[in-house]
Amino acid sequence: MNLPRPKNDELMFLPLGGSGEIGMNFNLYGHAGKWLIVDCGVTFGDPLYGSVDVAMPDIISIEEHANSISGLLLTHAHEDHIGAVHHLWPYLRCPIYATDFAAEVLIRKLKDVGLEKEVEINIIKIDSKIKIGPFDIEIISMSHSIIEPSSALISTKAGTVFHTGDWKIDYNPQLGEGIDHKRLKKLSNENILAMVCDSTNVLVEGTSGSEEDVIKPLTNIIKESKGRVFVSTFASNVTRLNTLAKIGLSLGRKVALVGQSMWRMTEIAKACGYLSNLPSFVSERDIKNFDKDKILIICTGSQGEPRGALNRIAHGTHRDVTISNEDTVIFSSRVIPGNEVSISEMQNRLSELGANIIESTNDCLIHVSGHPAKEELAQMYSWVKPKTLIAVHGETRHINAHVKYALGQQISNAIPGRNGSLIQLAPGEPRFIGELEHGRLIVDGNDLITRNSEVIKQRHKMMYNGSVHAVLLVDNDYNLLSDPSVMAAGLAEIIEDDNPENFIKNFIKDDIKSYYKSKKLDKNYIEDSMTLALKRIIKVKYMKRPLLKLEINILN
């Protein structure tokens, strides 16, 4: 199905990312011949291909219709909502709308790829009203684990949609405006056609908790710690950094930052008017100048990232910072699914160094989620009273559970968002009307390639099976003029007399005899025939299916 041109009485919704996975959010609204994009994010890693670092939505279904895109609205500055802009904007070339903080984060990304002078960025204010093409949009303040999160009330002549973005209910967010519950309560009187809503924490009972809830537990832990205190959290969680800095200062500890992204986010926050009431942070190289009980170190790397600050400290490869016996390491963050093994390995390493490791528990809450649990979802339903709930932002299990939960909360109609599925919101009852091409793009060096690219499949095959390259030099009668040249990389361990390269050479020298004086046979046919035979014998011998290339060169 091609991307349709919506009529004046039509309002459509199309998710191309973030519905069926955590991350790479990319949503479109269509009305009166135009389309509005909301968010443009990445995800890190890939469940199928371990060699992939960054992926984003494949926009092939809209790329040829870029002239019908009125603009791109960013709800906040998390990577899963903003991280693909500098990759995909050259194919979209539309104006961008973002708050001060999100715009500052984006500008730095654009500078890295030389696009900062080409992209039109329009600064929007929380609680303001803007117009993007045929879409009248009200920007409403929300609470989340980053500053300046917003939702969008999108009004058209065909109806009004409330797009929540990422959110939670926190009446004491400690930094920023927080959720505008007074405005949200008024939406129940505005005939909301549909609410497109975050599903991440729908499986969690109760509420997600307030930033205020972590202050006392963190204070007690830091107060009772004797050595250095390290707190690892997400660099983008400026609110948590603010909370930790105030706690450290109140306990007589200087506060240091470790990690390039932590310093960058702090710089951006200060440029936008945040953190102005805090003294200067201690630099990484000056940490060693303070007594261990007089320093609090806030660092990146809570997910066990190989190049993350905490992992480098744990492995003793950080230039300025070390961990020793009686130091305390606090993980004030959640475990992102897929990172369990890397985090566990890092924590074991920290434990070997004598560090005391502390994670968030129900009895000691040192981290709260930025997404709504069940009670918060129910509260939002009662405020907005949408006719239809469209569940997005989550894996399939989250989205399906959200649909079921919404129906149980007296929402009359609930639809699961699915990447590529076009939903007509108006006229008539909201419903699926078609499927558009969708998928993932992979960052491969300086290129963007599809997840199904042959090069990715070949790399994946080599990762688990190795590769074999054999070159034969023969005369016109296919007699070998020298030993075959064989390279077998990653195929099998050399054990005593079992050398995979020698095994392959011997097989080739024997197999080529069957083709002596076969002038009627095409060289390509012999190459293909020997390749198949070699694949079979390698499978029998080593139980592997390597990437295999065999070449025959005839010397006349």
Order of alpha helices (4+ residues) and beta strands (2+ residues): beta-beta-beta-beta-beta-beta-alpha-beta-alpha-alpha-beta-alpha-beta-beta-beta-beta-beta-alpha-beta-alpha-beta-alpha-beta-alpha-beta-alpha-beta-alpha-beta-alpha-beta-beta-alpha-beta-beta-beta-beta-beta-alpha-beta-beta-alpha-alpha-beta
